[in-house]
Amino acid sequence: MEQRAIYDLRYCGDGYDARSAVRVLTAEAVALDRAVGRALSSLSGQGPVTLFDFGYGTGRVTNEFLVEFPRTFADAGRDLRVIAYDVSAQGLRKAARSLADDHGFHLGDLVFSDAAVEGYVAGSAGREDGGTRVSVTFVHGSEGEGSDAVQKLILRANDDVPVMVTTSWYSAIAHMPGAEVRASFFRMLSEVTDPRGELLVAPSVSGDLPELQEFWTKKRLAGEAGGLPIEMDGDVIYRTELEQDNYCHVFGPDLWELLEAVTQPGQHAWLEAIRLPDEEFRSRAEEQDNYRRLRAFNQEVGRRRWTADDYRRVHTAAAIRSGSPAAAGD
Ligand SMILES: C[S@@+](CC[C@H](N)C(=O)[O-])C[C@H]1O[C@@H](n2cnc3c(N)ncnc32)[C@H](O)[C@@H]1O
């Protein structure tokens, strides 16, 4: 179940990206704008805003954000540098093509080595928009490498300084078997991020795939999961739209444990629902209905620690660590 092979194939077609009528959820866009807004208040300066997206895929959330950045954050008067990291060269290529064809980005020499055993910087894309420069550096990773190697690669891609904002949408961390491995990558995401900046990791949680979770827990307890990476509650094998078997860890209270472990005194940590467990959205109206209910959920739980039942009421959650106190709207 090599993720590179699975996602290279998924990104060849449109099935993965077109599974929902709504490409970027309102809650994702709002959470990202708020995180960047907080980072701008706590990390003033002249240099570019720097954002690292781990498991960027085709840039589903990040590209919409970066295209609008010059207008959304016009007052900040700063450039934007995105570091787009993924193990799928196919996803990165597709994203680069879309930035060039749909948004006029200039592509430098992008050189991909699809089967590389070490991660490398493939090249970048950029454009000027109303005096703001937006650039995207594409980093092709190899899942054979541990978190230390990825950390070095990302810091090198960012001139050896930590980034202001790290995101991971539909997080790649969920595709890593083994609680220890996930913890080491979560720590790495924290370590490449300026402590005054923002870390936002959004994986699926207990309300996603409930039947499959039950199925695989029963199999594990009956000793029938031999040879498969099914080690704890939340570990599942699911079928993709291309009939590939893929591993995913659906998070529960272990998401909070990962976040708490990387939160220092003076930083703020909380969970936020990003999607409630409905079917894939067939229209913006369905997504908006989900968004309305999830805002009520977020208000109800506030900043308290989520119970196991809270996780079951949510499909995707963002684990957020912020270097600045949350703003009133958060
Ligand atoms: C569910 S997709 C999410 C993609 C994108 N962030 C989005 O929201 O649409 C998970 C992504 O994680 C990537 N991935 C899987 N394992 C990875 C790893 N070890 N390191 C980096 N990316 C990985 C996959 O290639 C895929 O693009």
The ligand as an SDF file (V2000), in Angstrom:
LIG
                    3D

 27 29  0  0  0  0  0  0  0  0999 V2000
   -6.3210   12.4480    1.3220 C   0  0  0  0  0  0  0  0  0  0  0  0
   -5.0710   13.1420    0.3060 S   0  0  0  0  0  0  0  0  0  0  0  0
   -5.1980   14.8720    0.6700 C   0  0  0  0  0  0  0  0  0  0  0  0
   -4.6220   15.7530   -0.3790 C   0  0  0  0  0  0  0  0  0  0  0  0
   -4.8950   17.2430   -0.1940 C   0  0  0  0  0  0  0  0  0  0  0  0
   -4.2650   17.7570    0.9950 N   0  0  0  0  0  0  0  0  0  0  0  0
   -6.3960   17.4770   -0.1360 C   0  0  0  0  0  0  0  0  0  0  0  0
   -6.8890   17.9530    0.8730 O   0  0  0  0  0  0  0  0  0  0  0  0
   -7.0850   17.1760   -1.1300 O   0  0  0  0  0  0  0  0  0  0  0  0
   -3.6300   12.6590    1.1680 C   0  0  0  0  0  0  0  0  0  0  0  0
   -2.3440   13.1330    0.4800 C   0  0  0  0  0  0  0  0  0  0  0  0
   -1.2370   12.7200    1.2960 O   0  0  0  0  0  0  0  0  0  0  0  0
   -0.2000   12.2870    0.4640 C   0  0  0  0  0  0  0  0  0  0  0  0
    0.6510   11.4060    1.2670 N   0  0  0  0  0  0  0  0  0  0  0  0
    0.4370   10.1430    1.6550 C   0  0  0  0  0  0  0  0  0  0  0  0
    1.4690    9.6900    2.3890 N   0  0  0  0  0  0  0  0  0  0  0  0
    2.3460   10.7060    2.4810 C   0  0  0  0  0  0  0  0  0  0  0  0
    3.6030   10.8710    3.1130 C   0  0  0  0  0  0  0  0  0  0  0  0
    4.1840    9.8790    3.7840 N   0  0  0  0  0  0  0  0  0  0  0  0
    4.2300   12.0620    2.9950 N   0  0  0  0  0  0  0  0  0  0  0  0
    3.6550   13.0730    2.2870 C   0  0  0  0  0  0  0  0  0  0  0  0
    2.4650   12.9720    1.6610 N   0  0  0  0  0  0  0  0  0  0  0  0
    1.8280   11.8070    1.7530 C   0  0  0  0  0  0  0  0  0  0  0  0
   -0.8870   11.6030   -0.6990 C   0  0  0  0  0  0  0  0  0  0  0  0
   -0.0650   11.5090   -1.8370 O   0  0  0  0  0  0  0  0  0  0  0  0
   -2.0910   12.5260   -0.8820 C   0  0  0  0  0  0  0  0  0  0  0  0
   -1.7930   13.5480   -1.8120 O   0  0  0  0  0  0  0  0  0  0  0  0
  1  2  1  0
  2  3  1  0
  2 10  1  0
  3  4  1  0
  4  5  1  0
  5  6  1  0
  5  7  1  0
  7  8  2  0
  7  9  1  0
 10 11  1  0
 11 12  1  0
 11 26  1  0
 12 13  1  0
 13 14  1  0
 13 24  1  0
 14 15  1  0
 14 23  1  0
 15 16  2  0
 16 17  1  0
 17 18  1  0
 17 23  2  0
 18 19  1  0
 18 20  2  0
 20 21  1  0
 21 22  2  0
 22 23  1  0
 24 25  1  0
 24 26  1  0
 26 27  1  0
M  CHG  2   2   1   9  -1
M  END
$$$$
